[in-house]
Amino acid sequence: DWLMHTALPKLDRPLSAIIVEIEEPRHRGTLSEARLESGTDGTADSIRHELLVAFICGILLLPLVFNFAFYRILRERFLYWHALAVTFMLVQTAVTSGIINRFATLSVETLSLLSPVSWGAGIVAAALFSADLIEDGMLDARHRTIMRLIAPWVMFWSFYYPLASGPLRSTAASFYFASFIPVIALFVWIIAVAWLRGSRAVNFQIMAWLPIMVTGSIRIVSTIWTDLTPMELQFQQHVSIALEVVITSLGVAD
Protein backbone atom coordinates (compact mmCIF):
# COMPACT_ATOMS: atom_id res chain seq x y z
CA ASP A 1 0.00 0.00 0.00
CA TRP A 2 1.47 3.35 1.04
CA LEU A 3 3.97 1.66 3.34
CA MET A 4 7.71 1.38 2.80
CA HIS A 5 10.26 0.07 5.24
CA THR A 6 13.90 0.67 5.96
CA ALA A 7 16.35 -0.72 8.49
CA LEU A 8 17.38 1.54 11.38
CA PRO A 9 21.05 1.84 12.33
CA LYS A 10 22.15 -0.27 15.28
CA LEU A 11 23.69 1.88 17.99
CA ASP A 12 25.71 0.68 20.97
CA ARG A 13 24.08 3.08 23.44
CA PRO A 14 20.53 3.62 24.73
CA LEU A 15 18.21 5.70 22.56
CA SER A 16 16.22 8.62 23.87
CA ALA A 17 14.37 9.24 20.60
CA ILE A 18 14.19 8.20 16.97
CA ILE A 19 13.52 11.06 14.57
CA VAL A 20 12.21 10.29 11.09
CA GLU A 21 12.00 12.97 8.42
CA ILE A 22 9.75 12.48 5.41
CA GLU A 23 10.44 14.99 2.66
CA GLU A 24 7.48 16.36 0.71
CA PRO A 25 4.94 13.58 1.36
CA ARG A 26 2.31 13.38 -1.36
CA HIS A 27 -0.33 11.68 0.76
CA ARG A 28 -1.00 12.10 4.47
CA GLY A 29 -1.44 8.36 4.82
CA THR A 30 2.35 8.15 4.50
CA LEU A 31 2.57 10.02 7.82
CA SER A 32 -0.52 8.78 9.65
CA GLU A 33 0.43 5.13 9.07
CA ALA A 34 4.09 5.54 10.04
CA ARG A 35 5.22 3.29 12.89
CA LEU A 36 8.18 1.51 14.40
CA GLU A 37 8.16 -2.27 14.21
CA SER A 38 10.58 -5.13 14.44
CA GLY A 39 10.82 -8.30 12.39
CA THR A 40 7.64 -7.78 10.38
CA ASP A 41 8.95 -8.67 6.95
CA GLY A 42 7.73 -12.13 5.93
CA THR A 43 5.40 -12.68 8.89
CA ALA A 44 2.51 -15.13 8.63
CA ASP A 45 -0.04 -12.31 8.19
CA SER A 46 2.01 -10.77 5.40
CA ILE A 47 2.37 -14.11 3.61
CA ARG A 48 -1.36 -14.85 3.88
CA HIS A 49 -2.12 -11.40 2.47
CA GLU A 50 0.22 -11.96 -0.47
CA LEU A 51 -1.29 -15.37 -1.20
CA LEU A 52 -4.77 -13.84 -1.31
CA VAL A 53 -3.57 -11.09 -3.65
CA ALA A 54 -1.84 -13.70 -5.84
CA PHE A 55 -5.13 -15.60 -5.99
CA ILE A 56 -6.92 -12.42 -7.10
CA CYS A 57 -4.26 -11.82 -9.77
CA GLY A 58 -4.87 -15.35 -11.02
CA ILE A 59 -8.58 -14.60 -11.29
CA LEU A 60 -7.76 -11.48 -13.32
CA LEU A 61 -5.68 -13.50 -15.77
CA LEU A 62 -8.54 -15.82 -16.72
CA PRO A 63 -10.66 -13.22 -18.59
CA LEU A 64 -7.68 -12.44 -20.82
CA VAL A 65 -7.78 -16.04 -22.04
CA PHE A 66 -11.58 -15.91 -22.42
CA ASN A 67 -11.36 -12.73 -24.48
CA PHE A 68 -9.37 -14.50 -27.20
CA ALA A 69 -12.00 -17.24 -27.35
CA PHE A 70 -14.85 -14.71 -27.39
CA TYR A 71 -13.23 -12.69 -30.15
CA ARG A 72 -13.06 -15.69 -32.49
CA ILE A 73 -16.87 -15.76 -32.36
CA LEU A 74 -18.03 -12.20 -31.72
CA ARG A 75 -15.45 -10.04 -33.57
CA GLU A 76 -16.61 -7.10 -31.46
CA ARG A 77 -14.50 -4.03 -30.60
CA PHE A 78 -15.56 -4.03 -26.95
CA LEU A 79 -13.42 -7.13 -26.42
CA TYR A 80 -10.29 -5.04 -27.06
CA TRP A 81 -11.35 -2.58 -24.36
CA HIS A 82 -12.19 -5.40 -21.98
CA ALA A 83 -8.76 -6.97 -22.48
CA LEU A 84 -7.08 -3.61 -21.85
CA ALA A 85 -9.21 -2.97 -18.75
CA VAL A 86 -8.30 -6.37 -17.31
CA THR A 87 -4.60 -5.82 -18.06
CA PHE A 88 -4.50 -2.42 -16.36
CA MET A 89 -6.47 -3.70 -13.36
CA LEU A 90 -4.00 -6.57 -13.04
CA VAL A 91 -1.10 -4.09 -13.02
CA GLN A 92 -2.98 -1.92 -10.48
CA THR A 93 -3.51 -4.87 -8.14
CA ALA A 94 0.08 -6.09 -8.42
CA VAL A 95 1.53 -2.62 -7.80
CA THR A 96 -0.72 -1.33 -5.01
CA SER A 97 -0.59 -4.62 -3.12
CA GLY A 98 3.21 -4.62 -3.31
CA ILE A 99 3.30 -8.17 -4.67
CA ILE A 100 5.10 -6.91 -7.78
CA ASN A 101 8.15 -6.35 -5.59
CA ARG A 102 8.51 -10.12 -5.29
CA PHE A 103 9.22 -10.31 -9.02
CA ALA A 104 10.77 -6.98 -10.02
CA THR A 105 12.95 -4.28 -8.49
CA LEU A 106 11.24 -0.98 -9.22
CA SER A 107 12.01 2.45 -7.82
CA VAL A 108 9.58 4.26 -5.55
CA GLU A 109 9.08 6.83 -8.33
CA THR A 110 8.14 4.11 -10.83
CA LEU A 111 5.71 2.47 -8.41
CA SER A 112 4.18 5.85 -7.57
CA LEU A 113 3.57 6.49 -11.27
CA LEU A 114 2.30 3.01 -12.10
CA SER A 115 -0.34 3.03 -9.36
CA PRO A 116 -2.52 6.00 -10.46
CA VAL A 117 -1.81 5.61 -14.18
CA SER A 118 -2.82 1.92 -14.26
CA TRP A 119 -5.95 2.73 -12.25
CA GLY A 120 -6.88 5.64 -14.53
CA ALA A 121 -6.19 3.65 -17.70
CA GLY A 122 -8.29 0.76 -16.35
CA ILE A 123 -11.21 3.12 -15.67
CA VAL A 124 -10.90 4.61 -19.17
CA ALA A 125 -10.79 1.19 -20.86
CA ALA A 126 -13.78 0.05 -18.80
CA ALA A 127 -15.74 3.17 -19.82
CA LEU A 128 -14.96 2.58 -23.50
CA PHE A 129 -15.90 -1.08 -23.04
CA SER A 130 -19.28 -0.08 -21.59
CA ALA A 131 -19.90 2.45 -24.35
CA ASP A 132 -19.49 -0.28 -26.98
CA LEU A 133 -21.10 -3.13 -25.02
CA ILE A 134 -24.49 -1.61 -24.19
CA GLU A 135 -27.01 -2.39 -26.90
CA ASP A 136 -28.04 0.00 -29.67
CA GLY A 137 -31.05 2.10 -28.73
CA MET A 138 -30.35 1.84 -25.00
CA LEU A 139 -28.08 4.90 -25.00
CA ASP A 140 -28.09 8.04 -27.11
CA ALA A 141 -25.04 9.07 -29.12
CA ARG A 142 -24.31 11.80 -26.55
CA HIS A 143 -24.15 9.22 -23.74
CA ARG A 144 -21.56 7.15 -25.59
CA THR A 145 -19.63 10.31 -26.48
CA ILE A 146 -19.54 11.40 -22.83
CA MET A 147 -18.19 8.01 -21.79
CA ARG A 148 -15.42 8.33 -24.36
CA LEU A 149 -14.62 11.89 -23.23
CA ILE A 150 -13.92 10.57 -19.74
CA ALA A 151 -10.53 9.40 -21.06
CA PRO A 152 -8.63 12.75 -21.25
CA TRP A 153 -10.08 13.93 -17.92
CA VAL A 154 -9.11 10.79 -15.99
CA MET A 155 -5.67 10.45 -17.58
CA PHE A 156 -4.78 14.11 -16.92
CA TRP A 157 -5.37 13.71 -13.18
CA SER A 158 -3.74 10.27 -13.16
CA PHE A 159 -0.48 11.87 -14.29
CA TYR A 160 -0.97 15.08 -12.30
CA TYR A 161 -1.14 13.16 -9.02
CA PRO A 162 2.33 11.54 -9.11
CA LEU A 163 4.09 14.32 -11.06
CA ALA A 164 2.83 17.49 -9.31
CA SER A 165 5.67 19.25 -7.50
CA GLY A 166 6.40 22.40 -5.56
CA PRO A 167 3.35 24.16 -4.08
CA LEU A 168 1.02 21.83 -6.06
CA ARG A 169 2.34 18.71 -4.36
CA SER A 170 0.50 19.13 -1.05
CA THR A 171 -2.90 19.31 -2.76
CA ALA A 172 -2.23 16.66 -5.43
CA ALA A 173 -3.99 13.84 -3.53
CA SER A 174 -7.10 15.91 -2.80
CA PHE A 175 -7.45 17.07 -6.41
CA TYR A 176 -6.80 13.56 -7.70
CA PHE A 177 -9.46 11.92 -5.54
CA ALA A 178 -11.93 14.75 -6.17
CA SER A 179 -11.51 14.31 -9.93
CA PHE A 180 -13.36 10.98 -9.70
CA ILE A 181 -16.53 12.54 -8.25
CA PRO A 182 -17.87 13.71 -11.66
CA VAL A 183 -16.74 10.42 -13.21
CA ILE A 184 -18.81 8.41 -10.71
CA ALA A 185 -21.78 10.75 -11.21
CA LEU A 186 -21.62 10.33 -15.00
CA PHE A 187 -21.37 6.55 -14.71
CA VAL A 188 -24.41 6.43 -12.43
CA TRP A 189 -26.42 8.68 -14.76
CA ILE A 190 -25.58 6.77 -17.94
CA ILE A 191 -26.09 3.36 -16.34
CA ALA A 192 -29.46 4.54 -14.99
CA VAL A 193 -30.52 5.69 -18.48
CA ALA A 194 -29.66 2.31 -20.02
CA TRP A 195 -31.37 0.41 -17.19
CA LEU A 196 -34.58 2.45 -17.48
CA ARG A 197 -34.64 1.73 -21.21
CA GLY A 198 -34.48 -2.00 -20.57
CA SER A 199 -30.85 -2.83 -21.40
CA ARG A 200 -29.87 -6.41 -20.60
CA ALA A 201 -26.12 -5.78 -20.75
CA VAL A 202 -26.26 -2.92 -18.24
CA ASN A 203 -27.49 -5.28 -15.50
CA PHE A 204 -24.05 -6.89 -15.52
CA GLN A 205 -22.43 -3.44 -15.47
CA ILE A 206 -24.44 -2.43 -12.41
CA MET A 207 -23.38 -5.53 -10.49
CA ALA A 208 -19.78 -5.15 -11.66
CA TRP A 209 -19.37 -1.45 -10.86
CA LEU A 210 -21.26 -1.22 -7.57
CA PRO A 211 -18.44 -2.59 -5.33
CA ILE A 212 -15.83 -0.35 -6.97
CA MET A 213 -18.07 2.72 -6.70
CA VAL A 214 -18.75 2.06 -3.01
CA THR A 215 -15.10 1.51 -2.06
CA GLY A 216 -14.05 4.42 -4.28
CA SER A 217 -16.57 6.77 -2.69
CA ILE A 218 -15.40 5.84 0.81
CA ARG A 219 -11.78 6.47 -0.18
CA ILE A 220 -12.66 9.84 -1.70
CA VAL A 221 -14.59 11.03 1.37
CA SER A 222 -11.99 9.82 3.86
CA THR A 223 -9.16 11.47 1.93
CA ILE A 224 -10.76 14.85 1.24
CA TRP A 225 -13.24 15.57 4.03
CA THR A 226 -11.84 13.97 7.16
CA ASP A 227 -8.83 14.70 9.33
CA LEU A 228 -8.49 11.06 10.29
CA THR A 229 -6.27 8.43 8.76
CA PRO A 230 -7.52 7.93 5.17
CA MET A 231 -9.45 4.69 4.70
CA GLU A 232 -7.47 3.23 1.81
CA LEU A 233 -9.45 -0.05 1.66
CA GLN A 234 -6.76 -1.42 -0.62
CA PHE A 235 -7.60 -5.08 -0.13
CA GLN A 236 -11.30 -4.32 -0.55
CA GLN A 237 -10.37 -2.56 -3.78
CA HIS A 238 -8.52 -5.66 -4.99
CA VAL A 239 -11.61 -7.78 -4.31
CA SER A 240 -13.83 -5.19 -6.02
CA ILE A 241 -11.59 -5.25 -9.09
CA ALA A 242 -11.77 -9.05 -9.25
CA LEU A 243 -15.58 -8.95 -9.00
CA GLU A 244 -15.78 -6.26 -11.69
CA VAL A 245 -13.63 -8.24 -14.11
CA VAL A 246 -15.42 -11.56 -13.50
CA ILE A 247 -18.94 -10.07 -13.74
CA THR A 248 -18.15 -8.07 -16.90
CA SER A 249 -16.74 -11.27 -18.41
CA LEU A 250 -20.06 -12.97 -17.68
CA GLY A 251 -21.74 -10.02 -19.38
CA VAL A 252 -19.62 -10.54 -22.47
CA ALA A 253 -20.50 -14.24 -22.49
CA ASP A 254 -24.19 -13.44 -22.09
C-alpha positions as CSV (number, residue, x, y, z in Angstrom):
1,D,0.0,0.0,0.0
2,W,1.5,3.4,1.0
3,L,4.0,1.7,3.3
4,M,7.7,1.4,2.8
5,H,10.3,0.1,5.2
6,T,13.9,0.7,6.0
7,A,16.3,-0.7,8.5
8,L,17.4,1.5,11.4
9,P,21.0,1.8,12.3
10,K,22.1,-0.3,15.3
11,L,23.7,1.9,18.0
12,D,25.7,0.7,21.0
13,R,24.1,3.1,23.4
14,P,20.5,3.6,24.7
15,L,18.2,5.7,22.6
16,S,16.2,8.6,23.9
17,A,14.4,9.2,20.6
18,I,14.2,8.2,17.0
19,I,13.5,11.1,14.6
20,V,12.2,10.3,11.1
21,E,12.0,13.0,8.4
22,I,9.8,12.5,5.4
23,E,10.4,15.0,2.7
24,E,7.5,16.4,0.7
25,P,4.9,13.6,1.4
26,R,2.3,13.4,-1.4
27,H,-0.3,11.7,0.8
28,R,-1.0,12.1,4.5
29,G,-1.4,8.4,4.8
30,T,2.3,8.1,4.5
31,L,2.6,10.0,7.8
32,S,-0.5,8.8,9.7
33,E,0.4,5.1,9.1
34,A,4.1,5.5,10.0
35,R,5.2,3.3,12.9
36,L,8.2,1.5,14.4
37,E,8.2,-2.3,14.2
38,S,10.6,-5.1,14.4
39,G,10.8,-8.3,12.4
40,T,7.6,-7.8,10.4
41,D,8.9,-8.7,7.0
42,G,7.7,-12.1,5.9
43,T,5.4,-12.7,8.9
44,A,2.5,-15.1,8.6
45,D,0.0,-12.3,8.2
46,S,2.0,-10.8,5.4
47,I,2.4,-14.1,3.6
48,R,-1.4,-14.8,3.9
49,H,-2.1,-11.4,2.5
50,E,0.2,-12.0,-0.5
51,L,-1.3,-15.4,-1.2
52,L,-4.8,-13.8,-1.3
53,V,-3.6,-11.1,-3.6
54,A,-1.8,-13.7,-5.8
55,F,-5.1,-15.6,-6.0
56,I,-6.9,-12.4,-7.1
57,C,-4.3,-11.8,-9.8
58,G,-4.9,-15.4,-11.0
59,I,-8.6,-14.6,-11.3
60,L,-7.8,-11.5,-13.3
61,L,-5.7,-13.5,-15.8
62,L,-8.5,-15.8,-16.7
63,P,-10.7,-13.2,-18.6
64,L,-7.7,-12.4,-20.8
65,V,-7.8,-16.0,-22.0
66,F,-11.6,-15.9,-22.4
67,N,-11.4,-12.7,-24.5
68,F,-9.4,-14.5,-27.2
69,A,-12.0,-17.2,-27.3
70,F,-14.9,-14.7,-27.4
71,Y,-13.2,-12.7,-30.2
72,R,-13.1,-15.7,-32.5
73,I,-16.9,-15.8,-32.4
74,L,-18.0,-12.2,-31.7
75,R,-15.5,-10.0,-33.6
76,E,-16.6,-7.1,-31.5
77,R,-14.5,-4.0,-30.6
78,F,-15.6,-4.0,-27.0
79,L,-13.4,-7.1,-26.4
80,Y,-10.3,-5.0,-27.1
81,W,-11.4,-2.6,-24.4
82,H,-12.2,-5.4,-22.0
83,A,-8.8,-7.0,-22.5
84,L,-7.1,-3.6,-21.8
85,A,-9.2,-3.0,-18.7
86,V,-8.3,-6.4,-17.3
87,T,-4.6,-5.8,-18.1
88,F,-4.5,-2.4,-16.4
89,M,-6.5,-3.7,-13.4
90,L,-4.0,-6.6,-13.0
91,V,-1.1,-4.1,-13.0
92,Q,-3.0,-1.9,-10.5
93,T,-3.5,-4.9,-8.1
94,A,0.1,-6.1,-8.4
95,V,1.5,-2.6,-7.8
96,T,-0.7,-1.3,-5.0
97,S,-0.6,-4.6,-3.1
98,G,3.2,-4.6,-3.3
99,I,3.3,-8.2,-4.7
100,I,5.1,-6.9,-7.8
101,N,8.1,-6.3,-5.6
102,R,8.5,-10.1,-5.3
103,F,9.2,-10.3,-9.0
104,A,10.8,-7.0,-10.0
105,T,12.9,-4.3,-8.5
106,L,11.2,-1.0,-9.2
107,S,12.0,2.5,-7.8
108,V,9.6,4.3,-5.6
109,E,9.1,6.8,-8.3
110,T,8.1,4.1,-10.8
111,L,5.7,2.5,-8.4
112,S,4.2,5.9,-7.6
113,L,3.6,6.5,-11.3
114,L,2.3,3.0,-12.1
115,S,-0.3,3.0,-9.4
116,P,-2.5,6.0,-10.5
117,V,-1.8,5.6,-14.2
118,S,-2.8,1.9,-14.3
119,W,-5.9,2.7,-12.3
120,G,-6.9,5.6,-14.5
121,A,-6.2,3.6,-17.7
122,G,-8.3,0.8,-16.3
123,I,-11.2,3.1,-15.7
124,V,-10.9,4.6,-19.2
125,A,-10.8,1.2,-20.9
126,A,-13.8,0.1,-18.8
127,A,-15.7,3.2,-19.8
128,L,-15.0,2.6,-23.5
129,F,-15.9,-1.1,-23.0
130,S,-19.3,-0.1,-21.6
131,A,-19.9,2.5,-24.3
132,D,-19.5,-0.3,-27.0
133,L,-21.1,-3.1,-25.0
134,I,-24.5,-1.6,-24.2
135,E,-27.0,-2.4,-26.9
136,D,-28.0,0.0,-29.7
137,G,-31.0,2.1,-28.7
138,M,-30.3,1.8,-25.0
139,L,-28.1,4.9,-25.0
140,D,-28.1,8.0,-27.1
141,A,-25.0,9.1,-29.1
142,R,-24.3,11.8,-26.5
143,H,-24.1,9.2,-23.7
144,R,-21.6,7.2,-25.6
145,T,-19.6,10.3,-26.5
146,I,-19.5,11.4,-22.8
147,M,-18.2,8.0,-21.8
148,R,-15.4,8.3,-24.4
149,L,-14.6,11.9,-23.2
150,I,-13.9,10.6,-19.7
151,A,-10.5,9.4,-21.1
152,P,-8.6,12.7,-21.3
153,W,-10.1,13.9,-17.9
154,V,-9.1,10.8,-16.0
155,M,-5.7,10.4,-17.6
156,F,-4.8,14.1,-16.9
157,W,-5.4,13.7,-13.2
158,S,-3.7,10.3,-13.2
159,F,-0.5,11.9,-14.3
160,Y,-1.0,15.1,-12.3
161,Y,-1.1,13.2,-9.0
162,P,2.3,11.5,-9.1
163,L,4.1,14.3,-11.1
164,A,2.8,17.5,-9.3
165,S,5.7,19.2,-7.5
166,G,6.4,22.4,-5.6
167,P,3.3,24.2,-4.1
168,L,1.0,21.8,-6.1
169,R,2.3,18.7,-4.4
170,S,0.5,19.1,-1.0
171,T,-2.9,19.3,-2.8
172,A,-2.2,16.7,-5.4
173,A,-4.0,13.8,-3.5
174,S,-7.1,15.9,-2.8
175,F,-7.4,17.1,-6.4
176,Y,-6.8,13.6,-7.7
177,F,-9.5,11.9,-5.5
178,A,-11.9,14.8,-6.2
179,S,-11.5,14.3,-9.9
180,F,-13.4,11.0,-9.7
181,I,-16.5,12.5,-8.2
182,P,-17.9,13.7,-11.7
183,V,-16.7,10.4,-13.2
184,I,-18.8,8.4,-10.7
185,A,-21.8,10.8,-11.2
186,L,-21.6,10.3,-15.0
187,F,-21.4,6.6,-14.7
188,V,-24.4,6.4,-12.4
189,W,-26.4,8.7,-14.8
190,I,-25.6,6.8,-17.9
191,I,-26.1,3.4,-16.3
192,A,-29.5,4.5,-15.0
193,V,-30.5,5.7,-18.5
194,A,-29.7,2.3,-20.0
195,W,-31.4,0.4,-17.2
196,L,-34.6,2.4,-17.5
197,R,-34.6,1.7,-21.2
198,G,-34.5,-2.0,-20.6
199,S,-30.8,-2.8,-21.4
200,R,-29.9,-6.4,-20.6
201,A,-26.1,-5.8,-20.7
202,V,-26.3,-2.9,-18.2
203,N,-27.5,-5.3,-15.5
204,F,-24.1,-6.9,-15.5
205,Q,-22.4,-3.4,-15.5
206,I,-24.4,-2.4,-12.4
207,M,-23.4,-5.5,-10.5
208,A,-19.8,-5.1,-11.7
209,W,-19.4,-1.5,-10.9
210,L,-21.3,-1.2,-7.6
211,P,-18.4,-2.6,-5.3
212,I,-15.8,-0.3,-7.0
213,M,-18.1,2.7,-6.7
214,V,-18.7,2.1,-3.0
215,T,-15.1,1.5,-2.1
216,G,-14.0,4.4,-4.3
217,S,-16.6,6.8,-2.7
218,I,-15.4,5.8,0.8
219,R,-11.8,6.5,-0.2
220,I,-12.7,9.8,-1.7
221,V,-14.6,11.0,1.4
222,S,-12.0,9.8,3.9
223,T,-9.2,11.5,1.9
224,I,-10.8,14.8,1.2
225,W,-13.2,15.6,4.0
226,T,-11.8,14.0,7.2
227,D,-8.8,14.7,9.3
228,L,-8.5,11.1,10.3
229,T,-6.3,8.4,8.8
230,P,-7.5,7.9,5.2
231,M,-9.4,4.7,4.7
232,E,-7.5,3.2,1.8
233,L,-9.5,0.0,1.7
234,Q,-6.8,-1.4,-0.6
235,F,-7.6,-5.1,-0.1
236,Q,-11.3,-4.3,-0.5
237,Q,-10.4,-2.6,-3.8
238,H,-8.5,-5.7,-5.0
239,V,-11.6,-7.8,-4.3
240,S,-13.8,-5.2,-6.0
241,I,-11.6,-5.2,-9.1
242,A,-11.8,-9.1,-9.2
243,L,-15.6,-8.9,-9.0
244,E,-15.8,-6.3,-11.7
245,V,-13.6,-8.2,-14.1
246,V,-15.4,-11.6,-13.5
247,I,-18.9,-10.1,-13.7
248,T,-18.2,-8.1,-16.9
249,S,-16.7,-11.3,-18.4
250,L,-20.1,-13.0,-17.7
251,G,-21.7,-10.0,-19.4
252,V,-19.6,-10.5,-22.5
253,A,-20.5,-14.2,-22.5
254,D,-24.2,-13.4,-22.1
